[in-house]
């Protein structure tokens, strides 16, 4: 679990709200506020029965997450009285995704993508607050008194190498050359009472920061926060420009600055309203056999291998803290499927707009396809070569280059977020011999189980599938069947009278011809 969905760049810095009220929130976390809103929406289920952190909580989450489901707050963790664990923060639920980015619920995934795309285009500087106002400083433990096993670390899959404290986390590091603060999401397996692994794939910012400190002959300062605002998890799981801090993007999306305090141990700015923070240093040549770990692909990641670990020197936590957990899984139970899909979609859509490509109607990365393994772009074809151009650019733009294996382009009468419509377009409009191109030696991930032997995994390939009507013959392409707008409106108006519950399905494509003679 080493997250990093590309989200584009070129964000505009906006000013902090004027006359921002000061608040003493030493008894209230960002997660508290989010949970309160989620519960008011009917999107939180409190589980009071005793549940084990060893497989049981994750298995419950997997089964519940196969369908649209609430966030799960386990309030009675076996062996950890007074501690809670939160799973399925977002899951496959569009309403909670909107809550995470500070928006009212929307009725269509592409609307959420457009909202996120807009918000990713702005940054705001964080603000410094006194350490005394930080909720995580209600309890501070140092030295030999530390035992991070007090927290309900989870084992999620039967073959996981150990108990993982860090899944839905924010790991804070610093570039010693520039001072840039990075917030990333990395898997963290407990080694001992004062030691915890920090797994980063090659090239990730947290690992790069660590290596720079080591080249200077110094241990790398590091901190990890849990019990966090889901939005902080989202930006930590995004690959933002390497010269900029995720704290600024968090503040920009939220519309108010994140409150930080500076640690006198590591010198790192820490989120004041996280519920748990551990701090320490990474030392050269100190590794242990970390993993394997059930990953977002639905397969175990790399076998157990040498991984650096943090020597934990300070633990901060609120009274009765909640550990945020992210289940990596196949299908809709993958905690990151929906928000990775939205991040990737927003990034590719923005990149295509920056490149000046016209006619883009929507972009959707299918959540069930490991979040970002398959992307669909809907276009209004405007010229010869338009669809192939979009395929190539969507596959290799900044937001789309990493890992994604399939890029499918469809016409503007196809909803890219509707898998059924996309498959129909592929089956009726693509011509396999002419419509599929392959890009080779593309940027891949060490977590892709299909690439073997494992040493080839930095390099992958992409299939580009043109599921649009053949532009050369688009005027004579067989007309598709469409509903009559007047009759559709009539049926919608009578929906409850006809004995159906809820609302009729929304249809946006209607017949525009008036005579059977128009069918060619």
KEKE-700468 format. One record per residue (C-alpha): x, z, y. Coordinates in pm, whole numbers, plus 50000, padded with zeros to 5 digits. Each point is the difference from the previous one (the first is absolute). Layout:
<rs>
XZY ...
</rs>
This chain:
<rs>
500005000050000 501924986650295 497554986450247 500494974450270 497314974450072 501164978050286 497765004550301 501634977150255 501435010350333 499984991550371 497795029650083 499325008850361 500775035250122 497005016650164 499965030950216 498905033849878 496525010650115 500125016050341 498985036350035 500415005049628 498695035149928 502485023949847 498775016149682 501135029049787 499464987149648 502145024249804 496975006549776 498844964049962 501774970749834 499454962750049 498784999349641 497415027150080 498514978150271 499934969449774 498385018849712 497365014250232 499054964850110 500094986449644 497735027949878 497554993950284 499814963649884 499275011049644 503404986549894 501575031949862 499415016949665 501285035549956 500905008449639 499945037649943 500474999849622 503555008249889 502064968349957 503584996349879 502564981750215 501564987449677 498114967249931 496465013950038 499504995450376 501424964749983 497874990649700 496875011950178 501004979750304 500644968649797 496585001349836 498135008050320 501974973850194 498914971249778 496904997750220 499305007150365 500645037250019 500605029050241 503285016950080 500685027549744 501115034550117 501095021649706 499595035850121 500905018949682 503394987949873 501085016249676 503065021950055 499894996250379 497465024150152 499344993850368 501224963949982 497974967950004 500714963549916 498384969650162 499704967349808 498274966950071 500365004150377 499074963750059 499734984549655 497814969150005 497705013750271 499704979550318 498285028050195 502915024149948 502454972750090 498214996050332 500025037750047 503764999949938 500624975350284 497535017450231 497164974849986 496335000849909 499184985949654 499634962349978 498044979249752 502694974749907 503705002649907 501094972950245 498545020050289 502225029349898 503004976649980 499374987650353 499725035650131 503285009749834 501714968250118 499135008550359 501135036049966 503304990649835 500794981150318 500555031350208 502375029750004 499995033450179 502775025750038 499555033449819 500075033350184 502095031149939 498265033349945 501405035049942 500835008149639 497825030850030 496924978150036 500634981849668 497605009749721 502704994149738 501995028750153 497495026349892 502405006049709 503734992050000 502205005549693 503754994549990 502955003249764 499695015349657 496375009550060 498984963349984 498144987349694 498204967350068 498255003549664 497585023150181 498204968650115 497724981849753 502274970349926 498274974749777 500764980949682 497694970250013 500814979149692 501055011449651 503464984050015 500885011150355 503455015750002 498925032350164 497785016750261 499734981050328 499565019050324 500374968550206 497484971849956 497825000350315 502855011950219 501854992450321 503785000949962 501875003250330 503564987250049 502184990050294 502334970950065 503235017250112 501104969250194 496884993850209 498055032449971 496934981249876 497675022449798 498544984949684 496885012049818 499764986249648 498095006449679 502165005949693 499375015949664 501495034849962 500445016149657 500885036949979 503455006849851 500085037550047 498755028050224 502174987950292 500604963749906 497764969350018 500664963049942 499554973650269 499674965449841 500454970650239 500284963549898 503044981250133 499554989050360 497385025750094 500545017850331 500235035149855 502774989149764 501804980950275 499955030850225 501365021449716 502854975849929 501044999450366 500365037850006 502024999049679 502354973450137 500675023950289 500985026549744 496945021250081 496995011149795 496794982050099 497335021850167 496554994749855 496535015450008 496784993149813 496485008250113 496945004249778 496445009550081 500044973050264 497544979150196 499234969249783 500984978250298 503545013949988 500064989949632 498884964950097 502764994250256 502575015349766 498964974749736 500414971050246 503174980650065 500175000550377 502924986150204 503195018149902 500855008450360 496725018250064 498465032749885 496825003149799 499085029950217 499394975950289 497754977549792 498075030149871 499365010650360 499044964750103 497454996249721 498595034750060 499864995650377 501675033750064 503605011149950 501085017749685 501275035250070 503505007449870 502415029050009 503754997649951 501575018349707 503045021250078 501154994449639 500024962049969 499464989250360 497074978749885 496674998150187 497325012949762 496214995750006 498625032550140 496664996849824 501184992249647 499195027749752 503265000349801 503524989550104 503215003349803 503414993950158 503554996249889 502804974949944 500994972649759 503635001849881 502124971349869 500424998049623 497255025549938 497484982349778 497825007449700 497964980949743 496744994050191 496954981949858 498414980349855 496865001150214 496654982149961 500064975050286 497564980050213 500294970249766 498325020049723 503285001949810 502825025349992 502744993350251 503644997949909 501155022249712 501605033350079 503034993650219 502435016450239 498185009750318 501235020650298 498335033550048 499415022550298 501465034750008 497015018250146 501125024950263 496725008750171 496334999149904 497195002050255 496365002749902 496645011150129 497915026349830 498034985049708 501494965050037 498724967149862 502364975849826 499154963550066 500344978849684 499954962449943 499194986849653 501784967349928 497914980749749 498574966849892 496824986950158 497835018350255 501325034549903 503274991650179 500055022650306 501814973850204 498134968949887 497574997550291 502245010750284 502904979149875 497584970849982 498875006250358 503585004550125 501244968349837 496944980550111 500335011650360 503724992150003 499654964849856 497064992050228 502015011450303 503084980749888 498004967849955 498565004150348 503485005650147 501174968349828 497214980750171 498134989849685 496394991450095 496815003849800 500705033449829 496635015449912 501155030049801 502795014749786 499515023649706 502485014549754 498015009649690 500215038149948 499584998049623 503024976749977 502445028950049 499065001150370 502214971250106 500624977449702 497414973750097 499004988350350 497124977050095 499824981650333 496834982950121 500474970750239 497994973750177 501934968649905 500934980850312 502704974949900 501874985349707 502375025549849 498255029550164 499335018749674 503544995449857 501455011150333 497965032149991 500985006549638 503714997050070 499945021250315 497755027349856 502365002649704 503215003650202 499055015050336 501285035050077 496865017449873 499594978649689 503494994349865 500505031549790 498774999349639 496634981950033 499754974849715 496944979350083 498814984750328 496634982649984 498584979950289 496254993350013 497614982450237 498115017750275 496795001949794 501765023949761 500255037450069 503625008549907 499035035949918 497404988649746 501914994749676 497064982149840 499904974050277 503774995749988 499984993849625 497134975450042 501984980950262 503074999549777 497954986849706 498144973050196 502384988950277 503555003649873 501674973849782 502675017949796 502324969949981 499884994450377 498975033450151 502615024749879 503525003750140 502665025049895 502535017550223 503025013049809 502625026550069 497715018550240 500185036650106 498695022549725 500015036649897 501855020849744 496575013049894 498704966449872 499775004249620 499664962549938 503584992650107 502445004849716 502785008249948 499665026150278 503104988450188 498164968550115 497245019950170 501114995750361 499074963149956 496494988349919 497754969850044 496704991650164 497154976949904 498294982550291 496504989049905 498064975750218 496355007749921 498724979950296 498084967549985 502434970849990 500444991750368 500504962949931 496494998749855 498355029050178 497284978450158 498924987049661 500615031949802 496905009249799 497805022350220 499685035549873 496595015549950 498985022350291 496955020950082 497454989650258 500395022350308 496285002350076 499115008949642 502885024949978 498715018150311 496525000549849 501265015649676 502095025850187 496975010350203 498015005449678 502815017449806 498365034349974 496564984449951 501414981649700 500995033349850 503764999450058 501925029850133 502574999350278 500814968950197 500124964049886 503494985149953 501454985750320 500344962249991 501734980450276 500224964649856 496794979550013 498964964349943 500534978550309 498734967049860 496334991250014 499534973449733 500974993649639 501204966250121 502925018250163 501375009549656 502744975249912 
</rs>
